[in-house]
């Protein structure tokens, strides 16, 4: 399988580390926005060539699949180009910045009969897989999911400390992780009573703080708080159930008493996820997180955005 990678940021590096461990997957062409970092990334990871033109890369008949890791705001337009060109697509979240574009993309993938997989990487973390098993089997009946994510973004740097040339979207990107997690964990496709509030805007970064709540079938409550104003990185989720309480802490799973249930795993290990995408393409089947599987989160985020904007008027 010959890959086209779109983007050269921190998450692109994680994908390249994963694909490097999958048999017969080759780094073929890299698409970037700026010449110097594009050339450097292509050399580092052994791409056959690189370009600043996505259309040129997609015209390459040797490209089998594309991985999009570019800025949030161009995902939908780039995905449409990729699928229209007849390439399979692994797409970083958010798949779009509105529900209509996400649904349109999903329909397009079916029309052209190409695999579309969305990078909801939390679904592949061992701790989450185990909790999902317990919930699906009825072993754990959830009452409340409480999630928190925080990182310092006042100077617009990535999680590795590299300066960015684009601005992240805390609602559609990082809240998307936890909204999708809650829906997937409970087996829900729809959310109700979505409420959201934004904190004060940063002069150049936009919204930096989000408070979001929603209700899932069975009256499962979901509470999410996220901030780009944190002085230290935090990624935690409480799963409060009738039988037990669990806490996910940056890759580690603890019980209600703080005892380690599953040891810490890297939260940026993409191997299982990327291996699933490759297998789905090779086997001609739907991947584990097809476009339709991500639409519930898109609809909830659109409702959250509307709620937050209405509160500001």
Beta strands, then each sheet from edge to edge (+ up, - down):
strand 1: 2-6
strand 2: 26-31
strand 3: 49-51
strand 4: 65-68
strand 5: 88-92
strand 6: 116-119
strand 7: 142-152
strand 8: 191-198
strand 9: 201-202
strand 10: 206-207
strand 11: 209-216
strand 12: 220-227
strand 13: 229-241
strand 14: 245-249
strand 15: 252-255
strand 16: 260-262
sheet 1: 3+ 2+ 1+ 4+ 5+ 6+
sheet 2: 8+ 11- 12+ 7+ 13- 14+ 15- 16+
sheet 3: 9+ 10-
end
